[in-house]
Amino acid sequence: MAHDILVVDDEADIREMIAGILDDEGFGTRTASNSDTAIAAIKERRPSLVILDIWLQGSRLDGLAVLDVIKETDPDLPVVIISGHGNIETAVSAIKRGAYDYIEKPFKTDRLIHIVERALEASSLKREIRDLKQRSGDVSELIGESSAANNLRSTIQKIAGTNSRILITGPSGAGKELAARQIHTLSPRAKSPFVVINAATITPDRMEEELFGVEDESGNLKKVGAFEEAHGGTLYLDEVADMPAETQSKILRVLVDQSFTRVGGASKVQVDIRILSSTAKNLEEHISAGLFRQDLYHRLGVVPLYVPGLAERREDIPTLVGFFMEQISSASGIPLRPIGDDAMAVLQTHDWPGNVRQLRNNVERLLILSRGEPDSVITADLLPAEIGSMLPNLPTTGGGEHLMSVPLREAREIFERDYLQAQIKRFDGNISRTAEFVGMERSALHRKLKSLGLS
Ligand SMILES: Nc1ncnc2c1ncn2[C@@H]1O[C@H](COP(=O)(O)OP(=O)(O)OP(=O)(O)O)[C@@H](O)[C@H]1O
């Protein structure tokens, strides 16, 4: 997706030349010839980068003053200054005032393109870092080899390239946001922003400002909203069920005509965004209860995508545990330790109502709390109290004993029995389908079931 670059220069030939070079490179451009039209163009829609001449003949404000206006309202908007030959001091002062870099006239095409690419990259990196901080540093790939995880990945591959809106459902912590990020990364919009709005954590009175941005009484841009920030990219509406009713109507309007007005503003801002949304709640029930607009539901969920909870893919737990161990160990420096079969059996048998997020948090605690001899195996008795406190949820030996207190071989058997029993139930007693799913020969499964007293 093309970036939206604003070129501000009073000299028409330079302005058009820069815009022409960038257009040829596949960037989207707009131009402005003076300070007022530049500020108006930024107000019309936040560009991804501004190329700004320091000397703006015949303008109300010079380039440095325009830079100040930009940095005051939108410090993250990158600005590249064009300075005349021998004006290094002014250029340096522009950088001190927040410009990303400067380019001296006359310049070579390659240099211009190089600076523009670097500025855009730096800006997207900045966004990613900010994002990472909010997400407490754990962006990852979609891990798992279960058929559920494989299906999810292949559906994502299929739908990523389209522009369709997707409503992602699934229990809390299952990986909905991760799936949305993958869709964005695999889409033609990958180089443009991925902006997250979490309706569950923003108070209703702030929601519209966060989504649409704010203008003051004189029409100056005071805050850039998520819709504008996501221009060219993807907007992820997390937990849409929690959107206030009034905001739902406004979002519906944006979906219909791809434009909106900022809070306090009157003019329309045109945007090109793809909306992905998610919910862990039952939206149909919300609709029946009059809490969610049916028309919005249909527009958001052009393509539905279900992300299954961990209970539906327990086979993935060992892979996920191993992956998180390595991820956490390399980020924190805590040495990796192998995890014993008994501890893994406990982790694999637990219900994990908070799904992958809860599993990850517990792996982290496990690694931290069970710090000991490097290379020594983490056994079930080393599981931290937080995991130990889940004991009531663990299967018992039948005699009321918890899995933690039985020998490993028995624990494995109990786990195996529970697992196979659940799979048989899932396939309505069909042995062939169960065998295929669990990856065993039909006859071997038969023997196993017999030995476990299940047939
Ligand atoms: N398949 C997976 N592989 C690796 N990490 C995963 C996987 N699924 C989820 N995670 C990780 O688990 C955590 C929770 O995932 P995510 O935030 O995507 O869940 P969610 O369904 O959007 O949660 P919520 O409903 O609370 O918004 C994140 O740290 C994410 O990176």
Residues whose N, C-alpha, C, O or C-beta is under 5 A from the ligand:
A	BS01	LIG	D138 V139 S140 E141 L142 I143 G144 P171 S172 G173 A174 G175 K176 E177 L178 A280 V356 R357
